[in-house]
Amino acid sequence: MEGPPPRRRAHGVTDVVPLTPDRWPALAELLDHGGPAARCWCMAWRIGPEYRRRTAEQNRAGLHDVVAAGPPPGVLAFREGVAVGWCQITPRGDVPAIDRQWRLRRVDAAPVWAITCFYVRKGHRRAGVMADLVTGAVDLARAAGAPAVEAYPLDGAVSPSATSTGYATTFAAAGFVEVARRSPERPVMRLLL
């Protein structure tokens, strides 16, 4: 399954597409710009704290293997042919380290898909890319037959810190509702598909 076809977003400048092996170079170029994403390569939720003991190259190779094996583990946002954003979305079972966090433990036994990570290129932040990534991620999950999508964003009214998991307001605007909150700053939000 390659996921839904690319789709032009409402503001006409961002295409959001599933991360397939042929699009790996675009993701690599995006994440190679430094910062936490260039160290983690979205392996933290897949393997837990072990990702910190691995080199950035090992984490990069780990995500490359996930992409090569398929199905797409997330979506990429493009503007004028350049990747400007990334969102990891997978069945929750593919990111087992999330269950180690007491704040994020399962709400129930529903077989949800989990949005666990975002990266938006500098110069494209606060321009609607994250909202487009959320929509694209939901489209990917829906095309795969997921019954629901969960997210674990920060509540910006409680914690203004930067986050790679997004903000609750972005998810609320996309129709997600809070289903649990075990710490003041971190709601568990869900969208039924």
C-alpha positions in Angstrom: 0.0 0.0 0.0 1.4 3.3 -1.0 -1.3 5.5 0.5 -3.5 8.2 -0.9 -2.4 10.1 -4.0 -0.7 13.5 -3.5 -3.1 16.3 -3.0 -2.8 20.0 -3.3 -3.7 21.7 0.0 -6.2 24.4 0.4 -3.8 27.3 0.2 -2.4 25.9 -3.0 1.3 25.8 -2.2 1.9 22.5 -0.3 1.6 19.0 -1.5 1.5 16.3 1.2 2.5 12.8 0.0 3.3 9.4 1.7 7.0 8.7 2.3 7.8 6.0 -0.2 11.3 4.7 -0.9 11.6 6.9 -4.0 11.0 10.0 -1.8 13.7 9.0 0.7 16.3 11.5 -0.8 13.8 14.4 -0.1 13.4 13.3 3.6 17.1 12.8 4.0 17.8 16.3 2.6 15.2 17.8 5.0 16.4 16.1 8.1 20.1 16.5 7.4 19.8 20.2 8.2 20.7 19.6 11.8 18.9 20.0 15.1 17.2 17.1 17.0 15.7 15.6 13.9 19.1 15.0 12.4 20.1 13.0 15.5 16.9 11.0 16.2 15.6 10.3 12.7 12.2 9.4 14.3 13.7 6.4 16.0 13.0 7.5 19.6 9.4 6.1 19.6 10.5 3.1 17.7 13.3 1.8 19.9 13.2 4.0 23.0 16.2 5.5 24.8 18.5 3.2 22.8 18.4 5.8 20.0 20.6 8.1 22.1 23.3 5.5 22.3 23.3 5.1 18.5 25.0 7.4 16.1 22.9 9.7 13.9 24.0 7.5 11.0 22.7 4.4 12.7 19.3 6.1 13.4 19.2 7.3 9.8 19.9 3.8 8.5 17.1 2.5 10.9 14.5 4.8 9.4 15.7 4.1 5.9 15.1 0.4 6.6 11.6 1.2 7.8 10.9 3.2 4.7 12.3 0.5 2.4 10.3 -2.2 4.0 7.0 -0.2 3.7 4.3 0.7 4.2 4.9 4.5 4.3 5.8 5.5 7.9 4.6 9.0 7.4 4.1 11.9 5.0 6.2 14.7 3.5 5.1 18.2 2.7 6.5 19.9 -0.4 6.6 23.5 -1.5 7.8 24.2 -5.0 9.4 20.8 -5.2 11.3 21.1 -1.9 10.5 19.0 1.2 9.5 21.5 3.9 7.9 19.1 6.5 7.7 15.6 7.8 5.2 13.8 10.0 5.6 10.3 11.3 2.3 8.3 11.5 2.1 4.6 12.0 0.0 1.9 13.8 0.7 2.5 17.5 2.3 -0.9 17.7 5.1 0.2 15.4 6.2 2.8 18.0 6.3 0.6 21.2 8.5 3.1 23.2 5.4 5.3 23.5 3.9 2.8 25.9 6.9 3.5 28.3 5.6 7.0 28.9 3.0 7.1 31.7 1.5 10.2 30.2 0.9 8.5 26.9 -0.1 5.0 27.9 -3.0 3.5 26.0 -6.4 4.9 26.7 -8.2 1.7 25.6 -7.7 -1.3 23.3 -8.6 0.6 20.1 -6.1 -0.2 17.3 -5.2 3.5 16.7 -2.6 4.9 14.5 -0.2 7.4 16.2 1.2 10.7 15.1 4.4 10.9 16.9 6.8 13.3 15.3 6.9 16.5 13.2 9.7 18.4 11.6 9.2 21.6 9.6 12.0 23.3 7.8 13.2 26.7 9.1 11.7 29.5 7.1 8.4 27.5 6.6 7.3 27.4 10.2 4.1 29.1 11.3 2.9 28.9 7.7 0.3 26.1 7.8 2.7 23.3 7.1 1.9 21.4 10.3 -1.8 21.6 9.7 -1.3 20.2 6.2 0.9 17.4 7.6 -1.9 16.5 10.1 -4.4 16.3 7.2 -2.0 14.2 5.1 -1.3 11.9 8.0 -5.0 11.4 8.6 -5.5 10.7 4.9 -2.7 8.1 5.0 -4.2 6.3 8.0 -7.7 6.4 6.5 -6.5 4.9 3.2 -4.8 2.1 5.3 -8.1 1.3 7.1 -7.2 2.8 10.5 -10.2 3.2 12.7 -8.8 6.2 14.6 -5.7 8.4 14.8 -4.1 9.6 18.1 -1.8 12.4 18.8 0.2 13.5 21.8 0.7 17.2 21.4 1.6 19.9 23.9 -1.1 22.2 25.3 0.5 25.6 24.5 -1.6 27.3 27.1 0.1 25.2 29.8 3.6 24.7 28.3 5.0 27.1 25.7 8.1 25.0 25.0 8.9 23.9 21.4 7.7 20.5 20.5 8.2 17.9 17.8 4.7 16.5 18.6 2.7 19.6 17.7 0.3 21.7 19.6 -3.2 20.7 20.8 -4.8 23.7 19.0 -3.6 22.4 15.6 -5.2 19.0 16.3 -8.4 20.5 17.7 -8.7 22.5 14.5 -8.4 19.2 12.5 -11.3 17.6 14.5 -9.3 15.7 17.1 -10.8 15.6 20.6 -9.1 15.1 24.0 -9.6 11.6 25.3 -7.2 11.6 28.2 -4.8 14.0 30.1 -2.5 12.5 32.6 -0.3 15.6 33.0 -1.4 19.2 32.6 0.7 19.9 29.5 0.1 16.7 27.4 -3.3 15.7 26.3 -4.0 12.5 24.4 -6.1 13.5 21.4 -8.0 11.3 19.0 -9.9 11.5 15.7 -12.3 8.7 14.8 -12.2 7.8 11.1 
